[in-house]
Amino acid sequence: MNSLTASSEIVAWIGLDWADQEHVYRLQAAASDSVEAGVFSQKPEALHAWVARLRARFPQGQVAVALEQSRGALIYALMNYDFLLLYPVAPQVLARYRKAFCPSGAKSDPEDADLLLELLRCHRDRLRPWAPDDTLTRHLRLLVEQRRKLVDDRTRLSHRLSAWLKQAFPQALDWVGELSSPPALEFLSRWPSLVAVQQAGRSALRHFYLAHGGRDPGWVETRLAEIVNARPLTSDAAVLQVATQMTSVLVRQLRSLQPEIEELERSTQELFQQHPDHALFDSFPGAGKVFAPRLLVAFGSDRDRYADAAEMQQFSGIAPVTRRSGKIHVVHRRRARPKFLCQSFHEFAALSIAWSAWAKAYYLQQRIRGLRHHAAVRALAYKWIRILYRCWKDGTPYDERLYHEALLRRGSRISLVLESQVASAEGGRKK
């Protein structure tokens, strides 16, 4: 437990029960005997507004909150607030406590909120608090989350731009490349329609392509010929005018987003380099400037937070859910999970395939066994979390060579694939 948790006065107690549509809570101020009931929507905006009201009402001290441990998405949203002292309660603990007072097994969200509050007030000494991360780690977490939101905004705008271009100027999708790239946005800001680009003249277009990486004169001339000979998809004046206007609007929005994303990336890197664990997470293959900070904040600064790697696998939503009933056995991915945390592990695992020999071998092994791409990547992420957890727990950077040697010692099937890859590479060098 950190010093803030140990020394701060608890000014209020809350039992919070999560649901798909709304969250039910019971609140008792430390100086009061009365219990207040309330609900708020499951939307993130409603959750953060509720937290803001708590801080305004209790400007000093900490607010203790008991909630089910399986609700990773809710814990992940609340852990950014250092005045909240979170007490995750294992689902089986709550179920047994409920059964002790309700033998019939009847369950409702308000009753569970009451039970969580009672557990917290009467048995706090038996619950392990979720200690908040240090300020630097929380700062980093907020930065990487906001950067991802801006990237998502860029993706949405790119899709809208693509949709308008397909209606009136589909040739641009071939002529400009990735829509969110600076050359594409520069092209479309100058020439948002087929008429505009055909009126530009060969000299201006040639200069544009040569200035943006078109080094092959033959390729440039072919592209210029395509532009000259292109024919409009539609002659509908209304569609053409609105499409041209919307193209200009969306291009301006995309161009304004890019500097903001780059600014957040610079701030993230500055903070990341100050963090004592930056070298550890920089050591993972393919992590780079984007995923190394995301992996760092995924684990946080409290090395006692997770008892083992399985806790993180389950909390993040990477571990599958198994349901058994009679002869029915179903395995599926978790729906209630911290989305950003799950994305971090999933996307890093996908990226690692190009950087790590064993990760590529394992991914291909899963595809051969019949798994689709994303299922195979989740299986790889499951493996990576175990490695990440051990390095984080020990404070030791990752070493690909040492991991290969460990696979060989254990006689892993992946090691056989790696050995064959090494043999093939050596054979190629000899030739």
C-alpha positions, -999 to 999 in steps of 0.1 A, spaced: 0 0 0 14 34 -9 18 63 15 -12 81 2 -35 51 8 -20 45 42 -22 80 56 -53 97 40 -86 98 59 -115 80 43 -144 105 41 -170 82 23 -177 46 16 -194 33 -16 -206 0 -28 -208 1 -67 -225 -26 -87 -219 -27 -125 -246 -34 -151 -249 -32 -188 -272 -2 -188 -265 16 -156 -244 14 -124 -261 12 -90 -244 25 -59 -248 29 -22 -229 57 -5 -224 64 32 -204 95 43 -180 87 72 -197 112 95 -232 99 88 -253 69 97 -276 72 66 -270 53 34 -277 71 1 -289 53 -31 -282 63 -66 -277 52 -102 -259 66 -133 -256 55 -169 -229 32 -180 -216 58 -205 -181 70 -198 -193 106 -197 -218 98 -170 -191 79 -150 -167 108 -151 -194 133 -142 -203 112 -112 -167 111 -101 -165 149 -105 -195 153 -82 -178 131 -56 -147 152 -57 -167 184 -54 -186 170 -24 -156 155 -7 -127 178 -16 -104 164 11 -95 128 19 -102 96 1 -134 78 -10 -133 41 -6 -152 21 -34 -159 -16 -34 -168 -32 -67 -166 -66 -84 -131 -75 -95 -144 -91 -127 -156 -57 -139 -122 -47 -154 -136 -19 -176 -150 -1 -145 -119 -4 -124 -97 7 -154 -119 39 -158 -117 47 -120 -81 40 -115 -71 74 -130 -84 92 -99 -60 92 -70 -86 102 -44 -106 70 -51 -94 40 -30 -106 10 -49 -114 -24 -33 -119 -51 -59 -141 -79 -45 -138 -113 -62 -171 -124 -77 -171 -157 -57 -166 -137 -25 -197 -115 -32 -217 -146 -43 -210 -164 -10 -217 -133 10 -250 -129 -8 -259 -165 -2 -252 -162 35 -280 -136 38 -302 -147 9 -303 -186 8 -327 -185 -21 -300 -171 -44 -321 -141 -54 -299 -114 -69 -305 -77 -78 -281 -48 -85 -293 -27 -56 -289 -56 -31 -254 -63 -45 -245 -26 -40 -257 -28 -4 -237 -60 1 -206 -44 -14 -210 -14 9 -214 -37 39 -184 -58 30 -163 -26 27 -175 -11 60 -173 -43 81 -145 -63 65 -122 -37 49 -92 -53 67 -97 -85 47 -98 -67 13 -67 -57 -7 -69 -22 -20 -60 -13 -56 -32 12 -49 -32 41 -74 -3 45 -97 22 73 -91 16 106 -108 41 100 -137 24 67 -146 -11 82 -145 0 112 -165 14 88 -191 -18 67 -191 -39 97 -199 -16 109 -226 -15 75 -245 -53 71 -241 -60 106 -255 -35 100 -284 -54 68 -293 -87 88 -293 -73 113 -317 -60 85 -339 -95 70 -338 -109 105 -348 -85 106 -377 -96 71 -388 -133 81 -387 -126 113 -407 -106 93 -432 -135 69 -437 -159 97 -442 -135 113 -467 -132 80 -485 -170 77 -488 -173 111 -504 -145 104 -528 -160 72 -539 -192 91 -549 -176 118 -570 -138 114 -573 -129 77 -569 -97 81 -589 -82 101 -560 -80 69 -539 -54 55 -563 -36 88 -570 -30 100 -534 -24 68 -514 -32 67 -476 -58 94 -471 -45 106 -437 -9 110 -450 5 146 -455 9 142 -493 -26 129 -497 -41 158 -477 -19 183 -496 -31 169 -529 -68 170 -519 -65 205 -504 -53 218 -537 -75 197 -560 -106 184 -542 -123 173 -574 -114 157 -608 -122 190 -626 -98 208 -603 -69 184 -608 -74 182 -646 -72 220 -647 -40 221 -627 -17 215 -656 10 188 -661 38 210 -648 21 216 -614 12 180 -610 47 168 -620 63 191 -595 39 179 -568 47 142 -573 84 148 -576 83 168 -543 64 140 -525 86 110 -533 78 103 -570 114 97 -580 107 74 -610 100 97 -640 82 69 -658 58 63 -629 51 101 -627 44 103 -664 21 73 -662 2 90 -634 -1 122 -653 -16 104 -683 -41 88 -660 -52 122 -647 -55 137 -682 -76 107 -695 -98 102 -665 -136 105 -668 -160 116 -641 -180 89 -623 -211 111 -623 -224 142 -639 -249 151 -611 -240 187 -603 -255 185 -568 -234 154 -558 -203 169 -573 -206 203 -555 -214 188 -521 -187 161 -525 -161 188 -534 -172 209 -504 -171 180 -480 -138 169 -492 -123 203 -484 -140 203 -450 -127 169 -440 -92 175 -454 -90 206 -432 -101 187 -401 -76 159 -408 -47 184 -414 -55 200 -380 -55 167 -362 -20 155 -373 0 182 -354 -20 175 -323 -13 138 -325 24 145 -330 24 169 -300 9 143 -278 35 118 -290 63 142 -282 49 148 -247 45 110 -242 81 103 -252 94 130 -228 75 116 -199 83 80 -209 120 86 -209 117 99 -173 100 68 -161 122 43 -142 107 14 -163 112 29 -197 142 7 -206 123 -24 -196 94 -18 -219 116 -4 -246 132 -38 -248 102 -56 -263 104 -63 -300 84 -39 -321 71 -19 -291 86 14 -303 75 49 -293 38 40 -294 35 7 -277 63 8 -251 45 36 -231 12 18 -236 26 -15 -222 41 4 -193 8 20 -182 -10 -13 -188 10 -28 -158 14 4 -138 38 12 -110 24 -11 -83 42 -44 -87 19 -60 -60 -12 -53 -80 -14 -86 -97 -7 -119 -79 2 -136 -112 1 -132 -150 -33 -149 -150 -49 -120 -132 -37 -96 -159 -48 -119 -186 -83 -120 -172 -85 -84 -162 -74 -72 -196 -100 -94 -214 -73 -113 -233 -80 -146 -214 -110 -163 -229 -142 -171 -210 -152 -208 -207 -189 -217 -201 -199 -253 -193 -234 -265 -189 -241 -302 -192 -227 -313 -226 -223 -277 -238 -188 -263 -237 -183 -228 -252 -151 -207 -252 -154 -171 -263 -137 -138 -258 -146 -115 -229 -171 -87 -237 -168 -68 -204 -132 -57 -205 -111 -25 -205 -112 -18 -242 -80 3 -244 -60 -21 -223 -72 -51 -244 -63 -32 -276 -28 -24 -263 -20 -61 -258 -37 -72 -290 -22 -46 -312 13 -51 -297 11 -88 -303 1 -83 -339 30 -59 -344 55 -83 -327 50 -109 -354 72 -89 -377 99 -84 -350 101 -116 -330 110 -150 -346 92 -170 -319 61 -148 -321 59 -153 -358 63 -190 -354 36 -192 -328 12 -171 -348 17 -193 -379 12 -224 -357 -21 -211 -345 -32 -203 -381 -23 -238 -392 -44 -251 -364 -74 -233 -379 -76 -201 -359 -85 -169 -377 -62 -139 -377 -75 -121 -346 -80 -153 -326 -44 -162 -334 -32 -128 -323 -52 -130 -290 -35 -164 -284 -2 -147 -290 -11 -118 -267 -19 -143 -240 16 -157 -243 31 -122 -243 14 -111 -211 31 -140 -193 65 -127 -205 57 -91 -199 45 -99 -164 76 -117 -154 99 -90 -168 79 -63 -151 77 -82 -118 115 -88 -118 124 -54 -133 144 -72 -160 144 -61 -197 133 -87 -223 160 -107 -241 149 -126 -272 179 -148 -272 173 -159 -236 137 -167 -244 147 -188 -274 171 -208 -252 143 -213 -226 120 -226 -254 147 -251 -265 153 -263 -230 116 -270 -225 113 -288 -259 86 -264 -270 71 -270 -304 79 -235 -313 116 -242 -308 115 -268 -335 101 -242 -359 128 -217 -348 156 -243 -353 143 -250 -389 143 -213 -396 179 -209 -384 190 -239 -404 173 -225 -435 189 -191 -430 224 -207 -425 219 -228 -456 210 -197 -476 241 -179 -464 264 -208 -474 249 -208 -509 
